[in-house]
Every structure is written in structure tokens, then in C-alpha cells.
Amino acid sequence: KNKIMYAMGDDQVLYCFNCEDGSVQDAVRLHAKEVIGITHHPHRNILASFSTDGTMKIWRSGAKTKKVGPRFTDTTTAESK
């Protein structure tokens, strides 16, 4: 089973590295604005990413990362905060 490490770049690209040989398995632009967090499911190859654009996206991770879930948008307004 491949061991994968994820790193976010300042360019809003998620880089997926193979920990065994250091190769880049995939590189995916996640959001248009700054990514403020990513998290990985503990038992499945699923990532969630959060952005200052007010969205959270769900991704299937691995050799080719792809969006699998809906796009969640922050629906709160400045008045309700």
C-alpha cells in the first residue's frame, strides 16, 4: 500500500508525494483563493479542503486526485456573524 504525504503550495496546488521514493504522484489546484486547511479521512482515501472563498470540497485522494463530493458554500452573512 502506498504511503502518501500531502502538501499545499502558495499557488493553491495540493501536491501528493509518494513517501517511499519522493516522487510527485499528483498535483491539483483545489480552490481559487487561499486554502486554509486540508484533512484526510483516517481510513479512506478521502480529503476535505477549506478555503477563504467560503467553500469546503471533498476529494478522492491517491495517484489521481479528483473531486468527488459537492461543493459546500458558507451561507452566513456579515449581519449574522
FENMO-V687932 format. One record per run of one state. SS is the DSSP state (@ for helix, = for strand, . for the rest). FROM is the first residue (numbers start at 0). TO is the last residue. If there is no record, write none. Layout:
ss->[SS:SS]
from->[FROM:FROM]
to->[TO:TO]
//
This chain:
ss->[.:=:.:=:.:=:.:=:.:=:.:=:.:=:.:@:.]
from->[0:3:8:12:18:23:29:34:40:45:51:54:60:65:73:77:80]
to->[2:7:11:17:22:28:33:39:44:50:53:59:64:72:76:79:80]
//
